[in-house]
Amino acid sequence: MSRSWRSDRAARPARRPARAVWTALALVAVLAGLVAWLVGNGAETFDAARSLHPVPLAAALLATSAGAVVAALAWRAALSGTGAQLPLRACLRVCLVGQLGKYLPGSLWPAMVQAELAGRRGVPRLLVVTAFTVSLGASLSAGALVGTVAVLGGGWASGPWPTALVAALAAAFLAVLARPRLITHGLGRLLARVTGGPAERVRPGAVRACLLLSVLGWVVTGLHVWFLALALGAPALAALAPAVGGLALATVVGSLVVIAPGGLGAREAVLVGVLATLLPLPAAGVVAAASRLLTLFGECLVALAATLADRRAPQRAGVPVPEGAGP
């Protein structure tokens, strides 16, 4: 372990009390806002909640669970690009269980859990951290693209500036697809500086696969918001783009608020703001709250299923690709 890595870990305890205070304040603020919301809109909110029948709830749960699996496949693509391989069941278990760490305060828990789980299977931890960083960057980039294109391109806002923003994001995404080294080179140097070890290379084809799977994951996951909105009376075609795009934007914004576990509060605020153009405010709040609960339940469900499936499979260690095999 390098000196820079040790010094960084030694400095963390000094920052933990302040971070804990800010996290507690953020959670108190979110809970206070929720209580105020229920006091002001209690009857309308409960009426909207009663409109969510089992069929749309089941469809929404299926969509958010499927989206989590697609996101795990994107992580697997990034991991394979570093030169490490894990069996599919083990890879799904490592990624899906690790992703539950995002519900803890801080932004590094998923990477730490994934590195620990994959390390037990013989995969070098630095490769896992590299895969996490690449997949996180791909997920945020794809989420920003899907959200902006769906929300602004779907007519939620009009004018030259929204059109220019959509065009710029699409051009940047296509540029990274064409030349993945635009991001992998910088990420490799950053990780090398943080860990004090050599920069790990990620194969361009793996980055492309990770990006495309991330886009697919956002679309599939966003369908669960659409199902919920339809159940509360939103028009089918008009609600599709804002539902999918609104969830993508809301989750990206929530991911950037690192003091809130899972982006709690920020995610709901953005999603309600987008859905309020289609639904009454209490109904939009119900969709956002139901989305949060179904997402948590769906992620726990697929993580449990992946764990059980991996335990029943023959145990094989991760196989690093021989040095020099990559481009």
Protein Blocks (a to p, Z undefined) as FASTA:
>chain_A
ZZklmmmmmmmmmmmmmmmmmmmmmmmmmmmmmmmmmmmmmmmmmmmmmmmcfklmmmmm
mmmmmmmmmmmmmmmmmmmmnopacdfklmmmmmmmmmmmmmpgcjklmmmmmmmmmmmn
opafklmmmmmmmmmmmmmmmmmmmmmmmmmmnopagcjklmmmmmmmmmmmmmmmmmmm
lmmmmmmmmmmmmnopacddddfklmmmmmmmmmmmmmmmmmmmmmmmmmnopafklmmm
mmmmmmmmmmmmmmmmmmbghhiojlmmmmmmmmmmmbcfklmmmmmmmmmmmmmmmmmm
mmmmmmmmmmmpccdddddddehkaZZ
